[in-house]
Amino acid sequence: MRINDRSIRKFVMKVYRLTIHGIFYFIILVLLIALVVGVIRTVMNLVLLASEPNLMIGFKEFISAILYVIVIIELVKVFVEYFEYERVRLGILTEVIIAFTLREMILKVFEQNAGGMDIFFWSLAIVTLIGGRVMILYFKLDRGEIPRRKKIKKPLKLTR
């Protein structure tokens, strides 16, 4: 009995899809666990903030925990979008990078570890990423859509 090339391709693609879905389910499970840990850590930091004699240290830890949860939420959104559209959308991925970059800049500022040029370059990176996100929204195409110019139905008549 001869095996058809088409049946081999179908089998390989089925194994590939099952493997990818299994990996993504595992990653989503890990991210959800990290999200729960982040929320618990945030609540614990809030309790410790009230009892901390040095308010700045407790506040820095609280802000760090909140920003950690925001980045994890954005990552979960990327993986959920993958299951919905079976592709990673560039706009959502850009939002994750913006959230992560903003988190790192805020943490540097709270640690009082950032100089003027550091803040300038972090801000420049964030503005560039936001500009990229705006361009993604402006030039958004549907899947498989090819941009074309619209045809003019009636030519303009010039009158004097």
Sequence and secondary structure as in RCSB ss.txt:
>XXXX:A:sequence
MRINDRSIRKFVMKVYRLTIHGIFYFIILVLLIALVVGVIRTVMNLVLLASEPNLMIGFKEFISAILYVIVIIEL
VKVFVEYFEYERVRLGILTEVIIAFTLREMILKVFEQNAGGMDIFFWSLAIVTLIGGRVMILYFKLDRGEIPRRK
KIKKPLKLTR
>XXXX:A:secstr
    HHHHHHHHHHHHHHHHHHHHHHHHHHHHHHHHHHHHHHHHHHHHHHH SSHHHHHHHHHHHHHHHHHHHHH
HHHHHHHHHHSS  HHHHHHHHHHHHHHHHHHHHHTT   HHHHHHHHHHHHHHHHHHHHHHHT   TT      
  SS      
